[in-house]
Amino acid sequence: MQSNLQPCLYCGLAMGRTEPVALCGACWAVVHDRCLQHAGRCSTVQCPGDPATMVPADVAVVVGARIATANAEPATCPACGAATDYGRLVPPARRLWMRMTPGIWFEAAQGGPVGAGRRSGWHVPAAGLPGRRCRACRALYLAGQPVDARRSQSGAVFPYCPQCSAPFTSGWFDLQRYGSGAVGFVPQAPPGSSELRGHRATPNRFATGAGRQSVARIAGQCCSRCLFSLVSGLPVP
């Protein structure tokens, strides 16, 4: 979310690098602070959020901290009691163009509004979904909630995109479209550790190796116009 590249949802004008902006912690809309003062509420239709004022450079920091906080638990796996690691859920990349532009495939729900001429699915560029993984049973957790083929959490649902105001599309991030449905999890490097040619400087394979877990799909929302996406109520990086 780079606020200086997104026009203000309220007035439609560009946002500079130094002018104060307001970030909504519910839908993640970013608008001019002066527009917030004029409107008196979040600019996203039907959003009950209470935007906070900050400088543009702090937007990415605040969003990143919110994502990290949401994924701080469970530190211990409820299923088996083993410790969990914080890292990224990375979908398989079986096609060359997907390896060059990492991302996930979004599949619209049956009958969902995708706009005139829009396909029922599209590729959403993304570096990976932050989450946690159990070191022993390798259960996956997004925003503190377990994720598997039978259960998926979508978090708060908003009818309109906070970036461009187009109707949001609800559906699933399909992790089987270009692979077997087994997604990798790459834990965050431990404090003080170093990397050499992509290999973590520790032999603990559970703490550092990319593990694979069978996950078919993850519920979420995606804008078919600007591709802004939410999973478990959090923006997809």
VOBA-1610 file (N, C-alpha, C; in pm, whole numbers, padded with zeros to 5 digits, always signed):
BEGIN
Met+00084-00119+00000Met+00000+00000+00000Met+00088+00124+00000Gln+00117+00180-00114Gln+00197+00299-00125Gln+00105+00416-00151Ser+00078+00493-00046Ser-00023+00596-00054Ser+00009+00702-00158Asn+00138+00727-00185Asn+00172+00831-00280Asn+00140+00791-00424Leu+00110+00663-00449Leu+00078+00617-00583Leu-00072+00601-00603Gln-00151+00609-00495Gln-00294+00590-00504Gln-00366+00725-00494Pro-00462+00752-00582Pro-00540+00875-00568Pro-00632+00867-00446Cys-00664+00982-00391Cys-00753+00987-00277Cys-00892+00939-00318Leu-00950+00848-00241Leu-01080+00793-00274Leu-01191+00897-00262Tyr-01166+00999-00179Tyr-01270+01100-00154Tyr-01272+01208-00263Cys-01155+01265-00296Cys-01151+01376-00392Cys-01094+01335-00527Gly-01029+01220-00537Gly-00975+01172-00663Gly-00841+01231-00701Leu-00785+01319-00617Leu-00657+01380-00648Leu-00543+01297-00591Ala-00423+01315-00650Ala-00306+01239-00605Ala-00266+01281-00465Met-00202+01189-00393Met-00153+01219-00259Met-00001+01231-00262Gly+00050+01339-00205Gly+00194+01363-00206Gly+00267+01282-00101Arg+00397+01301-00097Arg+00481+01223-00005Arg+00488+01284+00135Thr+00449+01411+00149Thr+00464+01479+00278Thr+00332+01524+00338Glu+00229+01539+00256Glu+00100+01586+00307Glu+00036+01479+00396Pro-00016+01516+00513Pro-00078+01419+00604Pro-00192+01342+00537Val-00198+01213+00565Val-00304+01127+00512Val-00374+01058+00627Ala-00487+00995+00596Ala-00563+00921+00697Ala-00578+00777+00650Leu-00545+00683+00736Leu-00555+00540+00705Leu-00665+00477+00789Cys-00758+00410+00723Cys-00864+00339+00795Cys-00813+00200+00833Gly-00818+00168+00961Gly-00770+00040+01008Gly-00868-00073+00986Ala-00988-00044+00933Ala-01087-00148+00907Ala-01083-00194+00763Cys-01089-00098+00667Cys-01092-00136+00525Cys-00962-00102+00454Trp-00870-00028+00519Trp-00738+00006+00468Trp-00739+00113+00361Ala-00846+00194+00355Ala-00850+00306+00263Ala-00756+00416+00311Val-00690+00483+00215Val-00601+00596+00246Val-00653+00719+00171Val-00679+00828+00247Val-00729+00952+00188Val-00651+01069+00245His-00668+01186+00184His-00609+01307+00241His-00668+01331+00381Asp-00587+01378+00472Asp-00638+01410+00605Asp-00743+01520+00596Arg-00722+01616+00505Arg-00819+01725+00491Arg-00953+01672+00440Cys-00948+01565+00358Cys-01072+01505+00309Cys-01145+01432+00421Leu-01068+01370+00511Leu-01130+01304+00626Leu-01200+01407+00714Gln-01135+01520+00736Gln-01194+01624+00819Gln-01322+01677+00755His-01322+01683+00622His-01441+01733+00552His-01554+01631+00554Ala-01519+01504+00531Ala-01622+01400+00525Ala-01670+01358+00664Gly-01576+01357+00760Gly-01614+01319+00895Gly-01623+01170+00919Arg-01589+01090+00817Arg-01597+00944+00829Arg-01510+00880+00722Cys-01496+00747+00729Cys-01421+00675+00626Cys-01489+00691+00491Ser-01408+00708+00386Ser-01463+00733+00253Ser-01517+00609+00184Thr-01482+00491+00233Thr-01534+00367+00173Thr-01680+00351+00210Val-01761+00321+00110Val-01905+00307+00132Val-01934+00199+00235Gln-02016+00234+00333Gln-02064+00142+00436Gln-01954+00091+00530Cys-01839+00156+00533Cys-01733+00115+00626Cys-01748+00190+00758Pro-01749+00117+00871Pro-01764+00181+01002Pro-01632+00220+01066Gly-01521+00210+00992Gly-01389+00234+01048Gly-01366+00377+01091Asp-01264+00396+01176Asp-01225+00527+01227Asp-01082+00555+01182Pro-01062+00625+01070Pro-00927+00648+01016Pro-00839+00728+01111Ala-00708+00699+01104Ala-00609+00768+01186Ala-00517+00850+01096Thr-00477+00968+01142Thr-00390+01057+01064Thr-00243+01020+01084Met-00167+01026+00975Met-00024+00995+00979Met+00042+01052+00855Val+00174+01043+00848Val+00246+01085+00729Val+00247+00966+00631Pro+00255+00991+00501Pro+00248+00882+00402Pro+00350+00771+00425Ala+00472+00807+00471Ala+00576+00707+00489Ala+00540+00605+00597Asp+00448+00641+00686Asp+00411+00551+00797Asp+00301+00452+00759Val+00237+00470+00644Val+00126+00383+00607Val+00171+00237+00597Ala+00279+00213+00522Ala+00329+00076+00507Ala+00374+00018+00640Val+00432+00101+00726Val+00478+00055+00857Val+00360+00012+00944Val+00255+00094+00945Val+00136+00063+01025Val+00067-00062+00975Val+00053-00075+00843Val-00012-00193+00786Val+00069-00319+00817Gly+00202-00309+00801Gly+00288-00424+00830Gly+00281-00466+00975Ala+00276-00368+01065Ala+00267-00398+01208Ala+00133-00464+01242Arg+00027-00419+01177Arg-00105-00478+01201Arg-00109-00623+01153Ile-00047-00650+01037Ile-00042-00787+00986Ile+00039-00876+01079Ala+00154-00825+01126Ala+00239-00903+01216Ala+00168-00931+01348Thr+00096-00832+01401Thr+00024-00849+01527Thr-00087-00953+01512Ala-00160-00947+01398Ala-00268-01042+01374Ala-00217-01184+01364Asn-00091-01198+01319Asn-00032-01332+01303Asn+00063-01369+01416Ala+00059-01296+01528Ala+00146-01326+01641Ala+00104-01454+01714Glu-00022-01493+01699Glu-00076-01613+01762Glu-00128-01708+01655Pro-00132-01838+01684Pro-00091-01902+01809Pro+00059-01931+01810Ala+00127-01895+01918Ala+00269-01928+01932Ala+00287-02078+01951Thr+00184-02142+02008Thr+00184-02287+02026Thr+00065-02346+01951Cys+00088-02449+01874Cys-00017-02509+01792Cys-00126-02572+01880Pro-00252-02530+01865Pro-00361-02590+01943Pro-00383-02737+01911Ala-00341-02780+01792Ala-00366-02918+01750Ala-00272-03018+01814Cys-00142-02982+01827Cys-00045-03079+01879Cys+00042-03024+01990Gly+00036-02895+02018Gly+00113-02838+02128Gly+00255-02796+02093Ala+00297-02816+01968Ala+00433-02778+01928Ala+00440-02628+01900Ala+00561-02575+01896Ala+00581-02434+01866Ala+00550-02405+01720Thr+00512-02282+01690Thr+00485-02241+01553Thr+00586-02135+01509Asp+00602-02122+01378Asp+00692-02022+01319Asp+00611-01920+01241Tyr+00657-01796+01243Tyr+00595-01691+01163Tyr+00667-01682+01029Gly+00591-01671+00920Gly+00653-01663+00788Gly+00551-01633+00682Arg+00571-01688+00562Arg+00483-01659+00449Arg+00432-01788+00385Leu+00304-01787+00354Leu+00241-01897+00281Leu+00260-01867+00132Val+00336-01952+00063Val+00372-01926-00075Val+00307-02029-00167Pro+00217-01988-00256Pro+00153-02082-00348Pro+00254-02140-00446Pro+00224-02259-00503Pro+00316-02320-00598Pro+00322-02240-00727Ala+00439-02238-00791Ala+00456-02169-00919Ala+00503-02271-01021Arg+00408-02324-01097Arg+00440-02428-01194Arg+00460-02373-01334Arg+00420-02248-01357Arg+00436-02187-01488Arg+00545-02080-01483Leu+00617-02060-01593Leu+00728-01966-01596Leu+00682-01825-01562Trp+00569-01784-01619Trp+00524-01646-01597Trp+00483-01625-01452Met+00439-01732-01382Met+00404-01718-01241Met+00528-01711-01154Arg+00636-01777-01197Arg+00761-01767-01121Arg+00821-01628-01137Met+00799-01568-01254Met+00851-01434-01277Met+00767-01329-01205Thr+00636-01352-01192Thr+00547-01261-01119Thr+00471-01342-01015Pro+00533-01365-00899Pro+00471-01448-00795Pro+00331-01397-00759Gly+00240-01488-00739Gly+00106-01448-00704Gly+00015-01568-00684Ile-00113-01541-00671Ile-00212-01645-00650Ile-00331-01618-00741Trp-00405-01723-00771Trp-00520-01712-00860Trp-00645-01687-00777Phe-00720-01581-00812Phe-00845-01551-00742Phe-00962-01603-00824Glu-01046-01681-00760Glu-01162-01739-00827Glu-01288-01680-00765Ala-01367-01610-00846Ala-01487-01545-00797Ala-01590-01648-00753Ala-01666-01612-00650Ala-01773-01699-00603Ala-01880-01710-00710Gln-01956-01817-00708Gln-02060-01838-00806Gln-02160-01723-00803Gly-02177-01659-00916Gly-02273-01550-00923Gly-02222-01418-00867Gly-02096-01413-00827Gly-02040-01290-00770Gly-02023-01182-00876Pro-02036-01055-00837Pro-02020-00946-00934Pro-01875-00928-00975Val-01844-00951-01099Val-01707-00934-01147Val-01699-00826-01254Gly-01812-00763-01286Gly-01809-00654-01383Gly-01829-00704-01526Ala-01870-00615-01611Ala-01898-00652-01750Ala-01771-00698-01820Gly-01778-00814-01881Gly-01666-00865-01958Gly-01554-00925-01874Arg-01570-00931-01741Arg-01465-00985-01656Arg-01472-01137-01650Arg-01358-01199-01642Arg-01354-01344-01627Arg-01390-01382-01483Ser-01418-01509-01459Ser-01454-01554-01325Ser-01331-01569-01236Gly-01211-01555-01294Gly-01089-01565-01214Gly-00978-01486-01278Trp-00880-01445-01196Trp-00767-01370-01250Trp-00649-01383-01156His-00532-01361-01210His-00408-01373-01134His-00385-01248-01052Val-00355-01266-00923Val-00331-01155-00831Val-00185-01158-00789Pro-00102-01066-00837Pro+00039-01065-00796Pro+00051-01047-00645Ala+00133-01129-00584Ala+00153-01121-00439Ala+00280-01196-00403Ala+00348-01147-00301Ala+00472-01211-00258Ala+00446-01331-00169Gly+00331-01338-00108Gly+00299-01448-00018Gly+00211-01398+00095Leu+00134-01487+00154Leu+00043-01451+00262Leu+00111-01473+00397Pro+00127-01369+00479Pro+00187-01387+00612Pro+00099-01476+00699Gly+00164-01561+00777Gly+00091-01651+00865Gly+00186-01727+00955Arg+00136-01836+01014Arg+00217-01919+01103Arg+00201-02066+01063Arg+00304-02146+01096Arg+00300-02289+01068Arg+00357-02366+01186Cys+00290-02476+01221Cys+00337-02561+01330Cys+00462-02636+01286Arg+00562-02642+01371Arg+00688-02710+01338Arg+00670-02861+01330Ala+00573-02914+01405Ala+00556-03060+01410Ala+00452-03109+01309Cys+00325-03071+01328Cys+00220-03122+01239Cys+00200-03034+01116Arg+00267-02918+01111Arg+00265-02826+00999Arg+00126-02770+00968Ala+00042-02759+01070Ala-00086-02691+01053Ala-00059-02544+01021Leu-00143-02486+00936Leu-00126-02348+00893Leu-00228-02257+00960Tyr-00186-02134+00990Tyr-00273-02037+01055Tyr-00257-01901+00987Leu-00368-01839+00951Leu-00369-01704+00897Leu-00448-01615+00991Ala-00385-01506+01038Ala-00448-01413+01133Ala-00500-01488+01254Gly-00425-01589+01298Gly-00460-01664+01418Gly-00561-01774+01399Gln-00614-01790+01277Gln-00717-01890+01251Gln-00659-02005+01169Pro-00699-02129+01198Pro-00649-02244+01122Pro-00699-02242+00978Val-00615-02285+00886Val-00650-02288+00744Val-00629-02429+00693Asp-00730-02486+00631Asp-00716-02614+00564Asp-00821-02621+00454Ala-00834-02735+00390Ala-00924-02749+00276Ala-01071-02740+00316Arg-01101-02758+00445Arg-01240-02760+00489Arg-01284-02630+00553Arg-01189-02550+00601Arg-01228-02430+00674Arg-01140-02314+00631Ser-01202-02200+00608Ser-01126-02082+00569Ser-01194-01959+00624Gln-01115-01867+00678Gln-01168-01746+00738Gln-01152-01629+00640Ser-01258-01552+00623Ser-01252-01438+00531Ser-01247-01305+00604Gly-01273-01303+00737Gly-01268-01179+00812Gly-01383-01087+00775Ala-01365-00957+00799Ala-01470-00860+00768Ala-01493-00854+00618Val-01619-00834+00580Val-01655-00828+00439Val-01701-00686+00406Phe-01638-00625+00306Phe-01673-00491+00262Phe-01727-00499+00119Pro-01834-00423+00090Pro-01894-00430-00044Pro-01816-00357-00151Tyr-01732-00258-00112Tyr-01662-00178-00212Tyr-01512-00172-00181Cys-01433-00164-00288Cys-01288-00159-00277Cys-01244-00025-00215Pro-01159-00028-00114Pro-01112+00096-00051Pro-01006+00168-00132Gln-00960+00110-00243Gln-00858+00173-00325Gln-00916+00246-00446Cys-01022+00188-00507Cys-01076+00249-00629Cys-01228+00260-00628Ser-01293+00215-00521Ser-01438+00223-00499Ser-01521+00130-00588Ala-01455+00043-00667Ala-01528-00054-00747Ala-01589-00162-00656Pro-01697-00227-00699Pro-01756-00334-00617Pro-01655-00446-00591Phe-01643-00487-00465Phe-01556-00598-00430Phe-01618-00729-00480Thr-01533-00825-00511Thr-01578-00959-00547Thr-01534-01055-00439Ser-01629-01131-00386Ser-01596-01233-00286Ser-01571-01365-00358Gly-01480-01443-00304Gly-01448-01571-00366Gly-01336-01640-00295Trp-01246-01706-00370Trp-01138-01784-00311Trp-01008-01760-00386Phe-00902-01763-00312Phe-00769-01768-00372Phe-00740-01915-00394Asp-00743-01956-00519Asp-00732-02096-00558Asp-00585-02136-00563Leu-00544-02227-00476Leu-00405-02270-00468Leu-00380-02399-00546Gln-00482-02449-00618Gln-00467-02572-00694Gln-00460-02549-00844Arg-00483-02428-00888Arg-00498-02404-01032Arg-00373-02441-01111Tyr-00255-02411-01055Tyr-00131-02441-01127Tyr-00041-02537-01049Gly-00100-02613-00959Gly-00020-02707-00882Gly-00108-02815-00822Ser-00052-02887-00727Ser-00122-02999-00665Ser-00205-02957-00545Gly-00201-02828-00509Gly-00272-02783-00391Gly-00185-02782-00268Ala-00060-02828-00280Ala+00033-02825-00167Ala+00110-02695-00173Val+00092-02610-00073Val+00158-02480-00072Val+00275-02482+00025Gly+00377-02404-00005Gly+00495-02399+00081Gly+00483-02289+00184Phe+00548-02306+00298Phe+00554-02205+00402Phe+00700-02175+00431Val+00739-02049+00418Val+00878-02008+00439Val+00885-01927+00568Pro+00940-01982+00676Pro+00948-01910+00803Pro+01037-01787+00794Gln+01007-01690+00876Gln+01089-01569+00884Gln+01224-01604+00944Ala+01331-01542+00894Ala+01465-01569+00946Ala+01473-01532+01094Pro+01528-01620+01180Pro+01542-01589+01322Pro+01632-01467+01343Pro+01609-01388+01449Pro+01692-01272+01476Pro+01840-01310+01487Gly+01924-01236+01420Gly+02068-01260+01428Gly+02119-01364+01331Ser+02029-01432+01258Ser+02075-01533+01164Ser+02116-01468+01034Ser+02191-01540+00953Ser+02234-01487+00824Ser+02195-01584+00715Glu+02198-01535+00591Glu+02165-01619+00478Glu+02283-01622+00380Leu+02309-01739+00324Leu+02417-01755+00227Leu+02362-01828+00107Arg+02350-01757-00005Arg+02297-01815-00129Arg+02160-01877-00108Gly+02078-01810-00028Gly+01941-01853-00010Gly+01920-01957+00098His+02026-02003+00165His+02012-02106+00268His+02026-02044+00407Arg+01936-02080+00496Arg+01941-02028+00633Arg+02061-02088+00707Ala+02119-02011+00794Ala+02239-02054+00867Ala+02201-02131+00993Thr+02128-02239+00977Thr+02091-02326+01088Thr+02043-02459+01030Pro+02070-02572+01097Pro+02030-02702+01044Pro+01887-02741+01078Asn+01815-02658+01155Asn+01681-02695+01198Asn+01583-02686+01082Arg+01549-02798+01024Arg+01467-02797+00902Arg+01324-02751+00930Phe+01274-02776+01052Phe+01139-02733+01082Phe+01131-02581+01098Ala+01239-02522+01150Ala+01239-02378+01173Ala+01276-02299+01049Thr+01341-02362+00953Thr+01392-02284+00841Thr+01353-02335+00704Gly+01322-02462+00691Gly+01292-02517+00559Gly+01150-02485+00516Ala+01128-02481+00386Ala+00994-02458+00333Ala+00915-02587+00340Gly+00814-02590+00423Gly+00731-02710+00437Gly+00609-02700+00348Arg+00553-02813+00310Arg+00438-02813+00220Arg+00317-02869+00294Gln+00205-02801+00275Gln+00082-02838+00342Gln-00030-02835+00240Ser-00116-02936+00244Ser-00224-02943+00146Ser-00335-02845+00181Val-00348-02739+00103Val-00452-02640+00119Val-00512-02612-00019Ala-00642-02627-00033Ala-00705-02612-00163Ala-00736-02467-00197Arg-00793-02394-00104Arg-00835-02257-00132Arg-00850-02178-00002Ile-00840-02048-00015Ile-00853-01958+00100Ile-00954-01851+00063Ala-01055-01833+00147Ala-01159-01735+00121Ala-01104-01594+00133Gly-01158-01503+00051Gly-01114-01364+00058Gly-01194-01277-00036Gln-01149-01154-00052Gln-01213-01058-00141Gln-01107-00999-00233Cys-01148-00964-00354Cys-01054-00907-00449Cys-01126-00811-00541Cys-01063-00699-00571Cys-01118-00602-00664Cys-01075-00639-00805Ser-01170-00658-00895Ser-01137-00697-01031Ser-01078-00581-01112Arg-01085-00460-01060Arg-01031-00344-01132Arg-00886-00317-01095Cys-00857-00303-00965Cys-00721-00269-00923Cys-00648-00384-00855Leu-00717-00499-00833Leu-00662-00621-00776Leu-00628-00609-00627Phe-00674-00503-00559Phe-00655-00495-00414Phe-00731-00610-00350Ser-00665-00682-00257Ser-00724-00805-00202Ser-00718-00809-00051Leu-00815-00878+00008Leu-00820-00898+00152Leu-00833-01047+00182Val-00757-01094+00279Val-00770-01231+00331Val-00773-01220+00483Ser-00873-01278+00545Ser-00892-01268+00689Ser-00899-01122+00734Gly-00953-01037+00647Gly-00966-00896+00679Gly-00838-00817+00669Leu-00730-00879+00620Leu-00601-00812+00609Leu-00561-00801+00462Pro-00495-00691+00422Pro-00454-00675+00283Pro-00349-00777+00242Val-00359-00828+00121Val-00261-00921+00068Val-00141-00840+00021Pro-00019-00870+00071Pro+00099-00792+00033Pro+00124-00796-00118
//
